[in-house]
Structures are given as structure tokens and as C-alpha cells.
Amino acid sequence: MSKTVKGFIMVRSGSQRVIDKNMRSFAGSNLLEVKIRQLKRIRTLDGIVVNSNDDDMLAVARSHGCEVVKRGQYYATDKICPNELYVHLAETFPGDVLVISNVTSPLIKDGTFERAIQAYKDSIDTYDSLNTAHLVKDFLWLDGKPLNYDENNKPRSQDLPDIVNLNAAINISAREDIIKNRNYVGKRPNIFFIDEIEGMDVDYPLDFEIAEFLFKKQYGEIK
């Protein structure tokens, strides 16, 4: 595979549910720096690109030797359609393949990144993206009734249907495919299963506290 494969981090200011979550103190560092440090350890990457509207975040990226792309404020609001944003991010990406790495997934392991990248390369003729996921084995309801089971013949939780949660810890797709599909999930995605801990997403204040606790337990404070 001769295409350039680069880690891609997209961060912005203006987080609503966890204020300043990308830059607030996390295990002696911050979520942005934690993710940059991790991607620098992945030897199969040809570089790291950080896209942000925030000058402070871009300065952190530069200090670690990353390529940076300044995002216009229009593309950093809550009102923009995600599909429009994905196209813009791909169009301004300096490379061929994006290994999209959310800073809000700090518990995913280096080895998982390496396996995911290799799986993408090995299956490029069959799939047009690789997207991490985990199974949801919960009793789900929608509009006042069960969504994934029969209440009159209730199964064990392990026997529930294999509903897949795309957790967005890692998404890999070619720049041209993201533009064509208007999404980083392709028309023929390779669903790459990871466990729920690695796939944990920091979306609420409690998530932040739990993720920091588990990160410190596994890696300790960053010096």
C-alpha cells in the first residue's frame, strides 16, 4: 500500500457537556496531548494531523511536531451537519488515508491501533472503511416498548441480538472515500470489535472522571 496513512485528530473549542474537555487536566496532561503521544508511538503511521479551530490546541500539536490545519469557525459549531463536516475535514487533509483518532477515547491500546491499521490494509479490496465497535447486550426500549426482544418471552441478556455500537474510537478510511460517501463509515465497512473499556467515550463529566481513574490505574500520571 503506497498511500500515505496519517493519524488524524479533530478537536474544537466549545464543548458543551464537558467544558474544555480536550484541554482540561487529565492524568497530569490533557486528552489532546495523551492522544498525540499515543499516535507518535504507532510506527506504521506516516504522520499526525491535528485539525482545530482553537489556536491553543494547534499550539500543543505544533509543540509535538504534528501537522496542523486551522478549521474555520463555521465548521466548529454544533449546528453544522456532521456529513458536511466530514467532507470538509477530508478535503483539507494532507494525506491519503485518515486514521481518525478521537481524543475522547483515551483508554484504547497501542496494539489495538496497530492491529486496526493492519486489518484496514489487508482488507482494502473488500471494505472501504474500518470502524471500531462493541456489542450492546442491553434491554432496549423505544416509544414505550421493547426494541430488541419480546417482553412475553424475555431472553437472557447474553442471548439478545448482536446490536453493534459504533464507538468511534478508531475510524479508518481513504480521503477520497470519505468525500464520496460523505461519512467516515463506508458503504462496505469492516466492523472491528474492541471491548467496552477501550471503546469508552468521554461525553459527560462522569465519563471524564471514570476514564481518568482507569487511565491512571493502567498507566499512572504522565510526567
Residue, then its C-alpha position, 0 to 999 in steps of 0.5 A: m500500500s503506497k498511500t500515505v496513512k496519517g493519524f488524524i485528530m479533530v478537536r474544537s473549542g466549545s464543548q458543551r457537556v464537558i467544558d474544555k474537555n480536550m484541554r482540561s487536566f487529565a492524568g497530569s496532561n490533557l486528552l489532546e496531548v495523551k492522544i498525540r503521544q499515543l499516535k507518535r508511538i504507532r510506527t506504521l503511521d506516516g504522520i499526525v494531523v491535528n485539525s482545530n479551530d482553537d489556536d491553543m490546541l494547534a499550539v500543543a500539536r505544533s509543540h509535538g511536531c504534528e501537522v496542523v490545519k486551522r478549521g474555520q469557525y463555521y465548521a466548529t459549531d454544533k449546528i453544522c451537519p456532521n456529513e458536511l463536516y466530514v467532507h470538509l475535514a477530508e478535503t483539507f487533509p494532507g494525506d491519503v488515508l485518515v486514521i481518525s483518532n478521537v481524543t475522547s477515547p483515551l483508554i484504547k491500546d497501542g496494539t489495538f491501533e496497530r492491529a486496526i491499521q493492519a486489518y484496514k490494509d489487508s482488507i482494502d479490496t473488500y471494505d472501504s472503511l474500518n470502524t471500531a465497535h462493541l456489542v450492546k447486550d442491553f434491554l432496549w426500549l423505544d416509544g414505550k416498548p421493547l426494541n430488541y426482544d419480546e417482553n412475553n418471552k424475555p431472553r437472557s441478556q447474553d442471548l439478545p441480538d448482536i446490536v453493534n455500537l459504533n464507538a468511534a474510537i478508531n475510524i479508518s478510511a481513504r480521503e477520497d472515500i470519505i468525500k464520496n460517501r460523505n461519512y467516515v463509515g463506508k458503504r462496505p465497512n469492516i466492523f472491528f470489535i474492541d471491548e467496552i473499556e477501550g471503546m469508552d467515550v468521554d461525553y459527560p463529566l462522569d465519563f471524564e472522571i471514570a476514564e481518568f481513574l482507569f487511565k491512571k490505574q493502567y498507566g499512572e500520571i504522565k510526567 
